[in-house]
Amino acid sequence: MRVAVVGVQGDVEEHLAITKKALDDLGIDGKVVAVRKPGLVSGCDAVIIPGGESTTISKLIWKDSIASEIIELADSGHPIMGTCAGLIIISKHGDEQVRKTETKLLGLLDVRVRRNAFGRQRESFEAPLKFDEVGEYNAVFIRAPVIDEVGSNVRVLARFEDKVVAAREKNILGLSFHPELTNDTRIHRYFLTMV
């Protein structure tokens, strides 16, 4: 199994490390690679778009044609996971901030997201979630987006208070939080079993 982590900006190293650990935990012989240029995504079985700055990540993946490769891979049924900024990028619809910054979305997950829904960096926090198919999970939220609306084929996997913070539509998984900033590999394992 070969897993790509979009490596243009954000929590790249953390995702590389925990994905490798998750592969080991599952007993799967696999490779995790950071993708910073076109031509590599198509040779992968799954893609992770990390947290970071959504406008920057979006500009870079569209400029370098990585975006079209991710869309192609998703359309062929391969799993794509977006965490925090990655959630914004995989979404179909954004909020006013997304429109103002002209952040181009991939349109893979039929949800409407709101950037920085929990406030600025200093309002970052950790909270326990009940995550369907994973169980109780301690999530790290940093300038996190939230899912305000979900399409009819989207399954809500976790909420914080009344806000949707994890959702899945077929092979697309979107998370408001940062599973790569914990030592708990269960969400990455869940994602890898989607391959």
C-alpha positions in Angstrom: 0.0 0.0 0.0 1.2 3.5 -0.9 -0.2 6.5 0.9 0.4 10.1 -0.2 0.5 13.0 2.2 0.2 16.3 0.3 3.4 18.0 1.4 3.2 21.5 0.1 2.4 23.1 3.5 1.1 22.1 7.0 1.4 19.1 9.3 3.2 16.9 6.8 5.8 15.2 9.0 3.3 14.4 11.7 0.9 12.7 9.2 3.9 10.8 7.6 4.9 9.5 11.0 1.4 8.5 12.3 0.3 6.9 9.0 3.5 4.8 9.0 2.7 3.8 12.6 -0.9 3.0 11.7 0.3 0.8 8.8 2.6 -1.1 11.2 -0.2 -1.4 13.8 -2.4 -3.0 11.0 0.5 -5.3 9.9 0.4 -3.8 6.4 3.5 -3.5 4.4 3.3 0.0 3.0 5.0 3.3 2.2 4.0 6.8 3.1 5.3 9.6 0.8 5.2 13.4 0.9 3.9 14.7 -2.4 5.1 18.1 -3.4 5.0 17.8 -7.2 2.7 16.4 -9.9 2.9 12.9 -11.2 3.1 11.0 -7.9 -0.5 10.9 -6.6 -1.7 8.6 -9.3 0.6 5.9 -8.1 -0.9 5.9 -4.6 -3.7 4.0 -3.0 -4.9 6.9 -0.7 -4.2 10.6 -0.1 -4.1 12.7 3.1 -4.4 16.5 2.9 -3.1 17.9 6.2 -3.9 20.9 8.3 -2.1 24.1 7.6 -3.3 27.2 5.8 -6.1 26.3 3.4 -5.6 29.2 1.0 -1.9 28.4 0.6 -2.4 24.7 0.2 -5.2 25.2 -2.3 -3.1 27.6 -4.5 -0.1 25.3 -4.5 -2.0 22.1 -5.4 -4.0 23.8 -8.2 -0.9 25.5 -9.6 1.1 22.3 -9.7 -1.8 20.1 -11.1 -1.8 18.0 -7.9 -5.4 18.9 -7.4 -6.6 17.3 -10.6 -4.7 14.1 -9.7 -6.4 14.0 -6.3 -9.8 14.4 -7.9 -9.0 11.6 -10.4 -7.9 9.3 -7.6 -11.0 10.1 -5.6 -13.3 9.5 -8.6 -11.7 6.1 -9.1 -12.8 5.2 -5.5 -9.5 5.7 -3.6 -9.8 7.1 -0.1 -9.0 10.8 0.5 -8.8 12.3 4.0 -8.7 16.0 4.8 -7.9 17.2 8.3 -8.5 20.8 9.4 -7.4 22.9 6.4 -7.6 19.7 4.4 -11.3 19.4 5.3 -11.9 22.8 3.9 -10.0 21.9 0.7 -12.0 18.6 0.0 -15.4 20.3 0.6 -17.9 21.3 -2.0 -18.9 24.6 -0.3 -17.1 27.2 1.8 -18.1 30.2 3.8 -17.5 33.9 3.3 -13.8 33.6 4.3 -13.3 30.9 1.6 -15.0 33.1 -1.0 -13.0 36.2 0.1 -9.7 34.5 -0.1 -10.7 32.8 -3.4 -9.7 29.4 -2.0 -10.5 26.9 -4.8 -12.0 23.7 -3.3 -11.8 20.2 -4.7 -15.5 19.5 -4.3 -15.2 15.9 -3.1 -17.2 16.0 0.1 -20.8 17.3 -0.1 -20.6 19.6 2.9 -20.5 23.4 3.7 -17.6 24.4 5.9 -16.9 27.4 8.0 -13.3 28.4 8.6 -11.9 29.2 12.1 -15.3 28.3 13.6 -13.8 27.9 17.1 -11.7 31.1 17.0 -8.0 32.0 16.6 -4.9 30.0 17.5 -5.2 30.9 21.2 -8.6 29.3 21.4 -7.2 25.9 20.5 -8.3 23.0 22.7 -8.6 19.3 23.2 -11.9 17.5 23.7 -13.2 13.9 23.9 -15.4 12.9 21.0 -17.6 9.9 20.4 -16.4 8.9 16.9 -18.5 6.3 15.1 -16.6 3.1 14.4 -13.6 4.3 16.4 -15.1 5.0 19.9 -14.1 7.6 22.4 -11.3 9.8 20.9 -9.4 12.7 22.3 -9.3 15.3 19.5 -7.0 18.3 19.1 -8.7 21.4 17.6 -6.4 24.3 16.3 -8.2 27.2 14.5 -10.5 24.5 13.4 -13.3 24.6 10.8 -16.7 23.2 11.4 -19.2 21.5 9.0 -22.4 23.6 8.9 -24.3 21.5 6.4 -24.1 17.9 5.1 -25.5 16.5 1.9 -27.9 13.6 1.8 -25.2 11.0 1.2 -22.8 12.2 3.9 -22.6 10.3 7.2 -21.8 12.3 10.3 -19.1 10.4 12.3 -18.5 12.8 15.2 -19.8 16.0 16.8 -18.4 18.4 19.3 -21.3 19.8 21.3 -23.8 20.3 18.5 -21.2 20.9 15.7 -20.3 18.3 13.1 -16.5 17.8 13.2 -16.1 14.5 11.3 -18.0 13.2 8.2 -17.7 10.6 5.5 -19.1 10.3 2.0 -18.2 7.0 0.4 -14.3 7.1 0.1 -13.9 10.7 1.3 -13.2 11.4 5.0 -13.2 14.9 6.5 -12.1 15.9 10.0 -12.1 19.4 11.7 -9.4 18.3 14.1 -5.8 17.0 13.9 -5.5 13.2 14.5 -1.8 13.5 13.5 -1.1 15.5 16.7 -1.8 12.5 19.0 -0.2 9.1 19.5 -3.6 7.4 18.9 -3.5 5.8 15.4 -7.2 4.6 15.4 -8.4 7.3 13.0 -5.6 6.7 10.6 -6.2 3.0 10.9 -9.9 3.6 10.1 -8.9 5.6 7.1 -6.4 2.9 5.8 -9.1 0.2 6.1 -11.1 2.3 3.5 -8.5 1.4 0.9 
